[in-house]
Amino acid sequence: MRPPLLALAGAALVGAALWLVWPQDGLPPAANTAHATASTPAPVAGRPWLDAWPPAGQGAAAAQAPLSAARSMAQTRAYGDPEAPPIAVDVPARVGPTAEELADPKAYQAFEARQNAQVMAAYVKAVDEELPRLREDIARGRSMGIAADKIAKAEEKARGLESMRAQLLKDHPAIGK
């Protein structure tokens, strides 16, 4: 007796959820759009029920009504969040080998050597830029009372970066110029 009741309750729950999210053509357009700004993107096509949310009579007065959460989420999904930080830094496109370099093994080895030198030079440059920030973070951590083992771990990372930078410059002096 118990499994059929659970199945019936689950079916009722799914039916109710579908009924709530199903687009309803009979809804009137949003009566109070005074809270929308001129920069608000166009509504998402095929969802008139979203434009009519919240129903009339619910929520704050039109002059004080903030952008509804459902509309805000829909606009963010469709057009992105203007306040979100960029996902990745623009990386310049890498230049591939020419046809002559692909045809000649020695020329291709020279191309690979140039590519490797660029990678090592970028590493040295990144260490030069980030190491002072890491040292500042370590000093700030000390002043804030961060645990000694965590400070030691950060100092070990800084020493490792310095060591790798020094080794690269020793093995490839041309990249430091």
N, C-alpha and C positions, 0 to 999 in steps of 0.2 A: 504494500500500500504506500509505503514511503517513497520509493523511486518514481512512481507516476506523479505524485504530488510535486516532487522536486522538478520533474520535467515540465509539468504544467506551469509552475511558478517561473521557471527559466524562460519558457516560451512567452509568458505574459510580460516578463521583464524586457525581453528582446522586442516584442511588439510595441511596448510603450516607448522604448528608446527610438525605434524606427518612426513611430508616429510623431515624436517630438522633433526629429530632425528632417522629416520629409518636407520638401518645398510645398508651400500652400499658395495656390494661385489667387485665392479669394482675399488675401490680405491687402488693405489699402496701402498706398505708398506712405513713407514716413511723413507724419504731419509736422513734426518740429525738426527741421534741419538747420536751425539757427546756430547750433553748436559746430557745424561743419565749417571749416575754413576754406578759403579760396585755394589753398595748396592741397586740400584733401583729394586724393586720387579718386577716380571713378569707381563706383561700386563693382564688386565682383559679379560678373555675368552669371545668370542662371541661379541666383540666390536672392529672390525678392524677399524672402522671409528674414534675411539678415539685415536688409535695408530698413525693414519695418520694426526692428528690435531696438529698444524695448517697446512693448505695446503701449498704446496711448493710455495715459492715466498712471503709468508706473514711472518711477524715477523722479529726479529733481525737475525744477522748472526749466523751460527751454533756454533761458538766458544763462543759467548756472550749470547746465548739464555738461559734464565732461564727455569725451568720446567714449562710447560704450566699449566694454572690454571685448565683446565679440567682434565689433566692427574694427577695433584697434588691432586685434590679432589677425583678422582677415586681411587688413591693409598691410600689416607687417609681413605676412606670408606672401602676399602678391607682389609687393613693391620693395620689400626689404626695410630694415630699420635704419633710418638716417643717423642715429646716434651710436650705432654699433661700430666698433673699431674694425679696421680692415682685417681680413682673414690672413692675408700673406702680403709680404712686401713684394713689389714688382721686381722681378729678377730679369736682368737683360738677357735676351735670347743668346744662346751659345752659337757661335759660328762653327759650322761643320767643316770637314776637310774638303778641299777642292778636288776636282776630277784628277788633276795631275798628282796630288798627294795620295789619292786612292790608288792610282796606277803604279806609283813608285814606292816600294817598301821603305827606302831610306827617307824619302820626303814625308811619308806617313809617320815614321818614328820621330822625325823632327816636330811634326804637328802634335803628336802625343806629348812630347817633351814640353812644348809650349803650353799645352793644356794643363799639364801637371804643375808647371811653374806658376801658372795663374791661380790654381787651387791653393798652392802653398803660400803664395803672396797674399791671397785673400784671408787665409788662416792667420798669418802674421798680423795683418791689418786688423782683423777682428779681435785678436788678443790685445793688441795695442789700445783698442778702443774700450774693451770690456774690462780689462784688468784693473784700471783705476776705479771703476764702478764697484767691482767685487771687493777691492780693498776698503772702499768707503762703507760698503755693506757690513764687512767684518768689523770695522771700527764702531759702526752704529750698533751692531749686535752686542759687542762688548759693553758699550755704554748702557744698553737696555737690560743687560743681565742675562743674555741668552746662555744656555748651558755650555760648559767648556768643551764637551765632546762635539757639539755642533759647530762651534767656532773652529775647533781643530780640523774638522772635516772640510770646512770652507777654506781654511788656510792651506790644507793639503791640495785642494783643487787649484788654488792660485799658484802654488809651487809647481804643480804638474803643468799648468798652462805656460808658465815661465820657462820651465825646462824644455817643453816641446818647441816653443818659439826659439829658444837658444840653439837647440839641436838643428832645427830647420835652417836657421841663419848660418850655422857652422857648416852644414853639409851643402847648402846652396847659397853662397854669398850673393849671387846676382839678384835674388828675390828681395833682399833688404834695401835695394837702391830705389 
